[in-house]
Structures are given as C-alpha cells and as structure tokens.
Amino acid sequence: VESYLGLVPAEASTGGKRRLGSITKQFTAASIMLLQERGKLSTSDKICKYFETCPPAWSEITLHHLLSHTSGIHNYTAVKEYGTKMANHETVDSMIARFKDMPLDFQPGEKWNYSNSGYFLLGYVIEKVSGTSYENFIQQNIFDKLGMRDTGYDHFETILKNRATGYSKQPSGIINSPYLDMNQPYSAGSLYSTVEDLFKWAEAFFGDRLLTAKSREAMTTVVKNDYGYGLGISTVSGRTQVSHGGGINGFNTWLATYPKEKITVVVLRNADFGTPGPGKIGTDLVTLALGEKLESGEAKPAR
C-alpha cells in the first residue's frame, strides 16, 4: 500500500503507529456498548442524565442519537473558527462549552448529520459512568484485553517508538502537519494504531470476543444514512461493507471488513492529502484479493 501511495516518506511502515482520526469512533461506541452490557447505562438514556447543567435543547437527546449522528448537535469541527484554535490546550469541559449553547441543527432523530460533538459527549459519558478517564477505560477494557500493544491515545509529548510523521500540503510544498492539541479530538478522533492491531480489533469484533453478538449487531445496524454506531454499513459491488474512515492533521485512514468474505482491509496514510484516497485504495485491494477486475474512479468517500 505504501508504494501505491507514492506521496511522502512512510516512516516505520512495518508496525508503524499512525493517527486514526475518526476510526476512533468505533472504539468509543464499543465502550458504550460494554458499559451497557455491564448494566451501567443504556443507549436509550437521555444524555441530560449525565450533566448537572444540561441545555434545554438537549432534553430529548439519547445516547442512541449521539452514537448514530442523529442528535442534531452542531459539529464543533465545522465551526468556522475551529482551524484557528487547533493548537489551544483544552479540557473536556472547555471543549463542550464550545458547542453546548449552540442551537440544534434539527430535532433529535429527524435527520442525520455527522457530528464530532456527539462523539465527544460520549467520551464524557464514559468517564462519568466508569469513574476513570476515557483513555484509561479504553486502554484497560479494549486494547489490553485484545493484546493491541501498539494502540493508544495519542499525546504529542509522548515518545512513541515507530511513530510515523504526518504530512500536510501547502502551496509552498509538503510540510510536517500543523500541531493539534489532542484533547480536542478526544473520543471522536484521538487514537493511534497500526495495521496489525486494527486487524486484531476487526477479528475480535466480528468474532464476538469482546462484545456480545447483540452489541455487535446494534453497532452494525443502519439507523440513518448507511450509519450504525461508529460504523458505516453499505453494499459495495454486491458485498456488505462495514467501514469507517478518518482524517486528522497529517493522516488519512480507512478500515473496512467484509463479513461474508471474511476480508479486512486497513489503509493508514501518513498524509492528509492526495489521491487516490484510502477508501479507493482499500476497495481496490479487496477487488484484487477476490480476483476481480478493478474499476476506474474514486470510491464513495468513507466516513
């Protein structure tokens, strides 16, 4: 895959740790499902149950709405000023304050709109219910359990062996990607991983080795717009594809599993630009693996 990209140096291409961006969301969703299995919460809970002061507009929003991007809460990364504030050090509370008082884009459940804000709030709920940090919960209950030793919450200050550098493109040329305070993506996009670890995750998820079959089915059942809980579900060339992409400073990513064919493909690019995109590369790899002829054109962008 790295030679196929032909764009920028791909440091640590074997086992290299790369930011995942929104592939993070399926791990956040899985954490919510784990807590539900343990009787700590329910996806039907109103989110105001977990806030001492909850905006009136949020009164009918449930965890189900947050998980499926049907809450109507405005996406904080779509705010015009977001790009100018990426380097600001933030806390969970200060980030929620950015969008807490914004009007809803629509009434809960009526429509679908991708919202990092919703997944940020899910991280807050995980902390509130579990009594530990989002980072600790996901590390202890998912990564450690599955032996995902090269996966974790990305901290800029931490020295990580085999961490790949992320690149961006400006008119002057290719540069190291701009700094992003990783408290900002949080439970919507803060994780890093490797191809090998993501394969472990997919095998465990579809093999029901972490969650129950009931929880897996809930995550992979379409609510609206070909989206379940932290995962997109669609039909591609007659095959069921369960996938999610990610885009974050310096990285573009894609993870997809074709359950019937028992194929998982992972594309982790250490650049946030360039064509073909990770989704196109991934679907081409699946086509080749099945001995079929490649079609021209870009695949539907993965979320």
Salt bridges, closest charged atoms under 4 A:
GLU2 OE2 - ARG18 NH2 3.23
ASP45 OD2 - LYS49 NZ 3.70
GLU60 OE1 - LYS46 NZ 3.40
GLU90 OE2 - ARG98 NH2 2.66
ASP105 OD1 - HIS74 ND1 2.97
GLU135 OE1 - HIS155 NE2 2.92
ASP150 OD1 - LYS17 NZ 3.56
ASP154 OD2 - ARG19 NE 2.66
ASP154 OD1 - ARG163 NH1 2.73
ASP181 OD1 - HIS89 ND1 3.28
ASP197 OD1 - LYS200 NZ 3.94
ASP208 OD1 - ARG216 NE 2.49
ASP226 OD2 - LYS300 NZ 3.75
ASP284 OD1 - LYS280 NZ 3.09
GLU292 OE2 - ARG239 NH1 3.00
